[in-house]
């Protein structure tokens, strides 16, 4: 994305450095962002945390902090 179109679209272009932040988005089949995380270039991302978040989104349920697959979930109080 040499023209920064995607990072502008997702609002992750650093305003002074003109580079994309490190960002992860989970977008559902309807095109709705269900999870997003962005950090500075000096902070690494966790594949395990991204997979945990993806699996939580896929349940369609309310998953508490630090939820892991197989643990209890709850019914959401509003549409996901």
Phi and psi restraints in degrees (range 20) as a CNS / XPLOR table:
assign (resid 1 and name C) (resid 2 and name N)
       (resid 2 and name CA) (resid 2 and name C) 1.0 -60.0 20.0 2
assign (resid 2 and name N) (resid 2 and name CA)
       (resid 2 and name C) (resid 3 and name N) 1.0 -23.1 20.0 2
assign (resid 2 and name C) (resid 3 and name N)
       (resid 3 and name CA) (resid 3 and name C) 1.0 -93.8 20.0 2
assign (resid 3 and name N) (resid 3 and name CA)
       (resid 3 and name C) (resid 4 and name N) 1.0 2.2 20.0 2
assign (resid 3 and name C) (resid 4 and name N)
       (resid 4 and name CA) (resid 4 and name C) 1.0 63.1 20.0 2
assign (resid 4 and name N) (resid 4 and name CA)
       (resid 4 and name C) (resid 5 and name N) 1.0 26.8 20.0 2
assign (resid 4 and name C) (resid 5 and name N)
       (resid 5 and name CA) (resid 5 and name C) 1.0 -65.4 20.0 2
assign (resid 5 and name N) (resid 5 and name CA)
       (resid 5 and name C) (resid 6 and name N) 1.0 -45.0 20.0 2
assign (resid 5 and name C) (resid 6 and name N)
       (resid 6 and name CA) (resid 6 and name C) 1.0 -69.3 20.0 2
assign (resid 6 and name N) (resid 6 and name CA)
       (resid 6 and name C) (resid 7 and name N) 1.0 -45.2 20.0 2
assign (resid 6 and name C) (resid 7 and name N)
       (resid 7 and name CA) (resid 7 and name C) 1.0 -67.3 20.0 2
assign (resid 7 and name N) (resid 7 and name CA)
       (resid 7 and name C) (resid 8 and name N) 1.0 -29.4 20.0 2
assign (resid 7 and name C) (resid 8 and name N)
       (resid 8 and name CA) (resid 8 and name C) 1.0 -69.0 20.0 2
assign (resid 8 and name N) (resid 8 and name CA)
       (resid 8 and name C) (resid 9 and name N) 1.0 -43.0 20.0 2
assign (resid 8 and name C) (resid 9 and name N)
       (resid 9 and name CA) (resid 9 and name C) 1.0 -57.8 20.0 2
assign (resid 9 and name N) (resid 9 and name CA)
       (resid 9 and name C) (resid 10 and name N) 1.0 -40.0 20.0 2
assign (resid 9 and name C) (resid 10 and name N)
       (resid 10 and name CA) (resid 10 and name C) 1.0 -94.9 20.0 2
assign (resid 10 and name N) (resid 10 and name CA)
       (resid 10 and name C) (resid 11 and name N) 1.0 6.4 20.0 2
assign (resid 10 and name C) (resid 11 and name N)
       (resid 11 and name CA) (resid 11 and name C) 1.0 58.3 20.0 2
assign (resid 11 and name N) (resid 11 and name CA)
       (resid 11 and name C) (resid 12 and name N) 1.0 44.2 20.0 2
assign (resid 11 and name C) (resid 12 and name N)
       (resid 12 and name CA) (resid 12 and name C) 1.0 -124.0 20.0 2
assign (resid 12 and name N) (resid 12 and name CA)
       (resid 12 and name C) (resid 13 and name N) 1.0 24.0 20.0 2
assign (resid 12 and name C) (resid 13 and name N)
       (resid 13 and name CA) (resid 13 and name C) 1.0 -89.1 20.0 2
assign (resid 13 and name N) (resid 13 and name CA)
       (resid 13 and name C) (resid 14 and name N) 1.0 122.6 20.0 2
assign (resid 13 and name C) (resid 14 and name N)
       (resid 14 and name CA) (resid 14 and name C) 1.0 -64.5 20.0 2
assign (resid 14 and name N) (resid 14 and name CA)
       (resid 14 and name C) (resid 15 and name N) 1.0 125.7 20.0 2
assign (resid 14 and name C) (resid 15 and name N)
       (resid 15 and name CA) (resid 15 and name C) 1.0 -65.8 20.0 2
assign (resid 15 and name N) (resid 15 and name CA)
       (resid 15 and name C) (resid 16 and name N) 1.0 -31.1 20.0 2
assign (resid 15 and name C) (resid 16 and name N)
       (resid 16 and name CA) (resid 16 and name C) 1.0 -97.1 20.0 2
assign (resid 16 and name N) (resid 16 and name CA)
       (resid 16 and name C) (resid 17 and name N) 1.0 -37.0 20.0 2
assign (resid 16 and name C) (resid 17 and name N)
       (resid 17 and name CA) (resid 17 and name C) 1.0 -85.6 20.0 2
assign (resid 17 and name N) (resid 17 and name CA)
       (resid 17 and name C) (resid 18 and name N) 1.0 -17.0 20.0 2
assign (resid 17 and name C) (resid 18 and name N)
       (resid 18 and name CA) (resid 18 and name C) 1.0 58.4 20.0 2
assign (resid 18 and name N) (resid 18 and name CA)
       (resid 18 and name C) (resid 19 and name N) 1.0 38.6 20.0 2
assign (resid 18 and name C) (resid 19 and name N)
       (resid 19 and name CA) (resid 19 and name C) 1.0 -130.3 20.0 2
assign (resid 19 and name N) (resid 19 and name CA)
       (resid 19 and name C) (resid 20 and name N) 1.0 156.6 20.0 2
assign (resid 19 and name C) (resid 20 and name N)
       (resid 20 and name CA) (resid 20 and name C) 1.0 -74.9 20.0 2
assign (resid 20 and name N) (resid 20 and name CA)
       (resid 20 and name C) (resid 21 and name N) 1.0 138.4 20.0 2
assign (resid 20 and name C) (resid 21 and name N)
       (resid 21 and name CA) (resid 21 and name C) 1.0 -69.1 20.0 2
assign (resid 21 and name N) (resid 21 and name CA)
       (resid 21 and name C) (resid 22 and name N) 1.0 164.1 20.0 2
assign (resid 21 and name C) (resid 22 and name N)
       (resid 22 and name CA) (resid 22 and name C) 1.0 -76.7 20.0 2
assign (resid 22 and name N) (resid 22 and name CA)
       (resid 22 and name C) (resid 23 and name N) 1.0 115.9 20.0 2
assign (resid 22 and name C) (resid 23 and name N)
       (resid 23 and name CA) (resid 23 and name C) 1.0 -137.6 20.0 2
assign (resid 23 and name N) (resid 23 and name CA)
       (resid 23 and name C) (resid 24 and name N) 1.0 148.4 20.0 2
assign (resid 23 and name C) (resid 24 and name N)
       (resid 24 and name CA) (resid 24 and name C) 1.0 -131.3 20.0 2
assign (resid 24 and name N) (resid 24 and name CA)
       (resid 24 and name C) (resid 25 and name N) 1.0 133.6 20.0 2
assign (resid 24 and name C) (resid 25 and name N)
       (resid 25 and name CA) (resid 25 and name C) 1.0 -129.4 20.0 2
assign (resid 25 and name N) (resid 25 and name CA)
       (resid 25 and name C) (resid 26 and name N) 1.0 138.0 20.0 2
assign (resid 25 and name C) (resid 26 and name N)
       (resid 26 and name CA) (resid 26 and name C) 1.0 -112.7 20.0 2
assign (resid 26 and name N) (resid 26 and name CA)
       (resid 26 and name C) (resid 27 and name N) 1.0 117.7 20.0 2
assign (resid 26 and name C) (resid 27 and name N)
       (resid 27 and name CA) (resid 27 and name C) 1.0 -113.6 20.0 2
assign (resid 27 and name N) (resid 27 and name CA)
       (resid 27 and name C) (resid 28 and name N) 1.0 129.0 20.0 2
assign (resid 27 and name C) (resid 28 and name N)
       (resid 28 and name CA) (resid 28 and name C) 1.0 -77.4 20.0 2
assign (resid 28 and name N) (resid 28 and name CA)
       (resid 28 and name C) (resid 29 and name N) 1.0 170.7 20.0 2
assign (resid 28 and name C) (resid 29 and name N)
       (resid 29 and name CA) (resid 29 and name C) 1.0 -58.9 20.0 2
assign (resid 29 and name N) (resid 29 and name CA)
       (resid 29 and name C) (resid 30 and name N) 1.0 -21.1 20.0 2
assign (resid 29 and name C) (resid 30 and name N)
       (resid 30 and name CA) (resid 30 and name C) 1.0 -83.1 20.0 2
assign (resid 30 and name N) (resid 30 and name CA)
       (resid 30 and name C) (resid 31 and name N) 1.0 -3.9 20.0 2
assign (resid 30 and name C) (resid 31 and name N)
       (resid 31 and name CA) (resid 31 and name C) 1.0 88.7 20.0 2
assign (resid 31 and name N) (resid 31 and name CA)
       (resid 31 and name C) (resid 32 and name N) 1.0 11.4 20.0 2
assign (resid 31 and name C) (resid 32 and name N)
       (resid 32 and name CA) (resid 32 and name C) 1.0 -91.4 20.0 2
assign (resid 32 and name N) (resid 32 and name CA)
       (resid 32 and name C) (resid 33 and name N) 1.0 129.5 20.0 2
assign (resid 32 and name C) (resid 33 and name N)
       (resid 33 and name CA) (resid 33 and name C) 1.0 -70.8 20.0 2
assign (resid 33 and name N) (resid 33 and name CA)
       (resid 33 and name C) (resid 34 and name N) 1.0 120.0 20.0 2
assign (resid 33 and name C) (resid 34 and name N)
       (resid 34 and name CA) (resid 34 and name C) 1.0 -100.7 20.0 2
assign (resid 34 and name N) (resid 34 and name CA)
       (resid 34 and name C) (resid 35 and name N) 1.0 -19.4 20.0 2
assign (resid 34 and name C) (resid 35 and name N)
       (resid 35 and name CA) (resid 35 and name C) 1.0 -153.4 20.0 2
assign (resid 35 and name N) (resid 35 and name CA)
       (resid 35 and name C) (resid 36 and name N) 1.0 137.2 20.0 2
assign (resid 35 and name C) (resid 36 and name N)
       (resid 36 and name CA) (resid 36 and name C) 1.0 -146.5 20.0 2
assign (resid 36 and name N) (resid 36 and name CA)
       (resid 36 and name C) (resid 37 and name N) 1.0 147.2 20.0 2
assign (resid 36 and name C) (resid 37 and name N)
       (resid 37 and name CA) (resid 37 and name C) 1.0 -150.6 20.0 2
assign (resid 37 and name N) (resid 37 and name CA)
       (resid 37 and name C) (resid 38 and name N) 1.0 129.4 20.0 2
assign (resid 37 and name C) (resid 38 and name N)
       (resid 38 and name CA) (resid 38 and name C) 1.0 -134.7 20.0 2
assign (resid 38 and name N) (resid 38 and name CA)
       (resid 38 and name C) (resid 39 and name N) 1.0 143.9 20.0 2
assign (resid 38 and name C) (resid 39 and name N)
       (resid 39 and name CA) (resid 39 and name C) 1.0 -146.8 20.0 2
assign (resid 39 and name N) (resid 39 and name CA)
       (resid 39 and name C) (resid 40 and name N) 1.0 166.9 20.0 2
assign (resid 39 and name C) (resid 40 and name N)
       (resid 40 and name CA) (resid 40 and name C) 1.0 -66.5 20.0 2
assign (resid 40 and name N) (resid 40 and name CA)
       (resid 40 and name C) (resid 41 and name N) 1.0 167.0 20.0 2
assign (resid 40 and name C) (resid 41 and name N)
       (resid 41 and name CA) (resid 41 and name C) 1.0 -65.2 20.0 2
assign (resid 41 and name N) (resid 41 and name CA)
       (resid 41 and name C) (resid 42 and name N) 1.0 -17.4 20.0 2
assign (resid 41 and name C) (resid 42 and name N)
       (resid 42 and name CA) (resid 42 and name C) 1.0 -91.1 20.0 2
assign (resid 42 and name N) (resid 42 and name CA)
       (resid 42 and name C) (resid 43 and name N) 1.0 4.4 20.0 2
assign (resid 42 and name C) (resid 43 and name N)
       (resid 43 and name CA) (resid 43 and name C) 1.0 -117.3 20.0 2
assign (resid 43 and name N) (resid 43 and name CA)
       (resid 43 and name C) (resid 44 and name N) 1.0 123.0 20.0 2
assign (resid 43 and name C) (resid 44 and name N)
       (resid 44 and name CA) (resid 44 and name C) 1.0 -76.7 20.0 2
assign (resid 44 and name N) (resid 44 and name CA)
       (resid 44 and name C) (resid 45 and name N) 1.0 163.6 20.0 2
assign (resid 44 and name C) (resid 45 and name N)
       (resid 45 and name CA) (resid 45 and name C) 1.0 -107.5 20.0 2
assign (resid 45 and name N) (resid 45 and name CA)
       (resid 45 and name C) (resid 46 and name N) 1.0 153.3 20.0 2
assign (resid 45 and name C) (resid 46 and name N)
       (resid 46 and name CA) (resid 46 and name C) 1.0 -106.1 20.0 2
assign (resid 46 and name N) (resid 46 and name CA)
       (resid 46 and name C) (resid 47 and name N) 1.0 117.7 20.0 2
assign (resid 46 and name C) (resid 47 and name N)
       (resid 47 and name CA) (resid 47 and name C) 1.0 -61.4 20.0 2
assign (resid 47 and name N) (resid 47 and name CA)
       (resid 47 and name C) (resid 48 and name N) 1.0 -40.9 20.0 2
assign (resid 47 and name C) (resid 48 and name N)
       (resid 48 and name CA) (resid 48 and name C) 1.0 -60.9 20.0 2
assign (resid 48 and name N) (resid 48 and name CA)
       (resid 48 and name C) (resid 49 and name N) 1.0 -42.4 20.0 2
assign (resid 48 and name C) (resid 49 and name N)
       (resid 49 and name CA) (resid 49 and name C) 1.0 -66.8 20.0 2
assign (resid 49 and name N) (resid 49 and name CA)
       (resid 49 and name C) (resid 50 and name N) 1.0 -39.0 20.0 2
assign (resid 49 and name C) (resid 50 and name N)
       (resid 50 and name CA) (resid 50 and name C) 1.0 -63.4 20.0 2
assign (resid 50 and name N) (resid 50 and name CA)
       (resid 50 and name C) (resid 51 and name N) 1.0 -43.7 20.0 2
assign (resid 50 and name C) (resid 51 and name N)
       (resid 51 and name CA) (resid 51 and name C) 1.0 -64.7 20.0 2
assign (resid 51 and name N) (resid 51 and name CA)
       (resid 51 and name C) (resid 52 and name N) 1.0 -39.3 20.0 2
assign (resid 51 and name C) (resid 52 and name N)
       (resid 52 and name CA) (resid 52 and name C) 1.0 -61.8 20.0 2
assign (resid 52 and name N) (resid 52 and name CA)
       (resid 52 and name C) (resid 53 and name N) 1.0 -44.9 20.0 2
assign (resid 52 and name C) (resid 53 and name N)
       (resid 53 and name CA) (resid 53 and name C) 1.0 -64.4 20.0 2
assign (resid 53 and name N) (resid 53 and name CA)
       (resid 53 and name C) (resid 54 and name N) 1.0 -42.2 20.0 2
assign (resid 53 and name C) (resid 54 and name N)
       (resid 54 and name CA) (resid 54 and name C) 1.0 -60.3 20.0 2
assign (resid 54 and name N) (resid 54 and name CA)
       (resid 54 and name C) (resid 55 and name N) 1.0 -46.1 20.0 2
assign (resid 54 and name C) (resid 55 and name N)
       (resid 55 and name CA) (resid 55 and name C) 1.0 -64.2 20.0 2
assign (resid 55 and name N) (resid 55 and name CA)
       (resid 55 and name C) (resid 56 and name N) 1.0 -36.9 20.0 2
assign (resid 55 and name C) (resid 56 and name N)
       (resid 56 and name CA) (resid 56 and name C) 1.0 -64.4 20.0 2
assign (resid 56 and name N) (resid 56 and name CA)
       (resid 56 and name C) (resid 57 and name N) 1.0 -45.3 20.0 2
assign (resid 56 and name C) (resid 57 and name N)
       (resid 57 and name CA) (resid 57 and name C) 1.0 -59.7 20.0 2
assign (resid 57 and name N) (resid 57 and name CA)
       (resid 57 and name C) (resid 58 and name N) 1.0 -41.1 20.0 2
assign (resid 57 and name C) (resid 58 and name N)
       (resid 58 and name CA) (resid 58 and name C) 1.0 -65.3 20.0 2
assign (resid 58 and name N) (resid 58 and name CA)
       (resid 58 and name C) (resid 59 and name N) 1.0 -22.2 20.0 2
assign (resid 58 and name C) (resid 59 and name N)
       (resid 59 and name CA) (resid 59 and name C) 1.0 -69.8 20.0 2
assign (resid 59 and name N) (resid 59 and name CA)
       (resid 59 and name C) (resid 60 and name N) 1.0 -27.2 20.0 2
assign (resid 59 and name C) (resid 60 and name N)
       (resid 60 and name CA) (resid 60 and name C) 1.0 71.9 20.0 2
assign (resid 60 and name N) (resid 60 and name CA)
       (resid 60 and name C) (resid 61 and name N) 1.0 7.7 20.0 2
assign (resid 60 and name C) (resid 61 and name N)
       (resid 61 and name CA) (resid 61 and name C) 1.0 -110.9 20.0 2
assign (resid 61 and name N) (resid 61 and name CA)
       (resid 61 and name C) (resid 62 and name N) 1.0 175.1 20.0 2
assign (resid 61 and name C) (resid 62 and name N)
       (resid 62 and name CA) (resid 62 and name C) 1.0 -86.2 20.0 2
assign (resid 62 and name N) (resid 62 and name CA)
       (resid 62 and name C) (resid 63 and name N) 1.0 118.1 20.0 2
assign (resid 62 and name C) (resid 63 and name N)
       (resid 63 and name CA) (resid 63 and name C) 1.0 -112.7 20.0 2
assign (resid 63 and name N) (resid 63 and name CA)
       (resid 63 and name C) (resid 64 and name N) 1.0 121.6 20.0 2
assign (resid 63 and name C) (resid 64 and name N)
       (resid 64 and name CA) (resid 64 and name C) 1.0 -69.3 20.0 2
assign (resid 64 and name N) (resid 64 and name CA)
       (resid 64 and name C) (resid 65 and name N) 1.0 169.6 20.0 2
assign (resid 64 and name C) (resid 65 and name N)
       (resid 65 and name CA) (resid 65 and name C) 1.0 -54.2 20.0 2
assign (resid 65 and name N) (resid 65 and name CA)
       (resid 65 and name C) (resid 66 and name N) 1.0 141.2 20.0 2
assign (resid 65 and name C) (resid 66 and name N)
       (resid 66 and name CA) (resid 66 and name C) 1.0 63.6 20.0 2
assign (resid 66 and name N) (resid 66 and name CA)
       (resid 66 and name C) (resid 67 and name N) 1.0 16.4 20.0 2
assign (resid 66 and name C) (resid 67 and name N)
       (resid 67 and name CA) (resid 67 and name C) 1.0 -57.4 20.0 2
assign (resid 67 and name N) (resid 67 and name CA)
       (resid 67 and name C) (resid 68 and name N) 1.0 143.9 20.0 2
assign (resid 67 and name C) (resid 68 and name N)
       (resid 68 and name CA) (resid 68 and name C) 1.0 -127.2 20.0 2
assign (resid 68 and name N) (resid 68 and name CA)
       (resid 68 and name C) (resid 69 and name N) 1.0 148.8 20.0 2
assign (resid 68 and name C) (resid 69 and name N)
       (resid 69 and name CA) (resid 69 and name C) 1.0 -51.8 20.0 2
assign (resid 69 and name N) (resid 69 and name CA)
       (resid 69 and name C) (resid 70 and name N) 1.0 136.4 20.0 2
assign (resid 69 and name C) (resid 70 and name N)
       (resid 70 and name CA) (resid 70 and name C) 1.0 96.3 20.0 2
assign (resid 70 and name N) (resid 70 and name CA)
       (resid 70 and name C) (resid 71 and name N) 1.0 -16.5 20.0 2
assign (resid 70 and name C) (resid 71 and name N)
       (resid 71 and name CA) (resid 71 and name C) 1.0 -83.3 20.0 2
assign (resid 71 and name N) (resid 71 and name CA)
       (resid 71 and name C) (resid 72 and name N) 1.0 166.6 20.0 2
assign (resid 71 and name C) (resid 72 and name N)
       (resid 72 and name CA) (resid 72 and name C) 1.0 -63.0 20.0 2
assign (resid 72 and name N) (resid 72 and name CA)
       (resid 72 and name C) (resid 73 and name N) 1.0 144.8 20.0 2
assign (resid 72 and name C) (resid 73 and name N)
       (resid 73 and name CA) (resid 73 and name C) 1.0 -125.4 20.0 2
assign (resid 73 and name N) (resid 73 and name CA)
       (resid 73 and name C) (resid 74 and name N) 1.0 174.7 20.0 2
assign (resid 73 and name C) (resid 74 and name N)
       (resid 74 and name CA) (resid 74 and name C) 1.0 -131.3 20.0 2
assign (resid 74 and name N) (resid 74 and name CA)
       (resid 74 and name C) (resid 75 and name N) 1.0 164.5 20.0 2
assign (resid 74 and name C) (resid 75 and name N)
       (resid 75 and name CA) (resid 75 and name C) 1.0 -75.6 20.0 2
assign (resid 75 and name N) (resid 75 and name CA)
       (resid 75 and name C) (resid 76 and name N) 1.0 135.4 20.0 2
assign (resid 75 and name C) (resid 76 and name N)
       (resid 76 and name CA) (resid 76 and name C) 1.0 -67.6 20.0 2
assign (resid 76 and name N) (resid 76 and name CA)
       (resid 76 and name C) (resid 77 and name N) 1.0 149.4 20.0 2
assign (resid 76 and name C) (resid 77 and name N)
       (resid 77 and name CA) (resid 77 and name C) 1.0 -84.9 20.0 2
assign (resid 77 and name N) (resid 77 and name CA)
       (resid 77 and name C) (resid 78 and name N) 1.0 -11.7 20.0 2
assign (resid 77 and name C) (resid 78 and name N)
       (resid 78 and name CA) (resid 78 and name C) 1.0 -149.3 20.0 2
assign (resid 78 and name N) (resid 78 and name CA)
       (resid 78 and name C) (resid 79 and name N) 1.0 169.1 20.0 2
assign (resid 78 and name C) (resid 79 and name N)
       (resid 79 and name CA) (resid 79 and name C) 1.0 -60.8 20.0 2
assign (resid 79 and name N) (resid 79 and name CA)
       (resid 79 and name C) (resid 80 and name N) 1.0 138.4 20.0 2
